[in-house]
Amino acid sequence: MTTVEIEYCVPCGFLDRAEAIQHALLEQFGDRLDSVALVTGDHGVLTVAVDGETVWDKADDEYDVDDITRRVRGAL
């Protein structure tokens, strides 16, 4: 099984985005994932990692839940 971590910036108010990503991933892949963890961070971070490997980073890519879901699917 697979573990996903969504690290989000608390001071930036990215909790809503992190929760939207978490919800989409659990809805799509819930039976294939061990966990989808929200990890607090700062300095503008919003990343998604599958088994420790970053598959999406706000610093490099536009925020698009569908794109993030596709990237996670590709890493499963």
C-alpha positions, 0 to 999 in steps of 0.5 A, a space after each residue: 500500500 501507499 502513503 501520501 503526504 500533503 505538506 501545506 503552509 499554515 501561515 499562508 492559509 493553505 489548509 483548504 487547498 490541502 484538504 481539497 487534495 486530500 479529499 480528492 485522493 481519498 475519493 479516487 484511491 481510498 482503497 489503494 492508500 494506507 494514508 493521506 496525511 496532512 503535514 504542517 509547514 511554512 514558507 509558502 509550501 504546498 507539496 504532495 509526496 507519494 511514498 516520500 517522493 514529491 510528485 507535485 510542488 506549488 513552487 513549480 506547478 499551478 494548483 489543479 486538483 485534477 492534475 495532482 490526482 493524475 500525478 498521484 495515479 502515475 506514482 501508484 
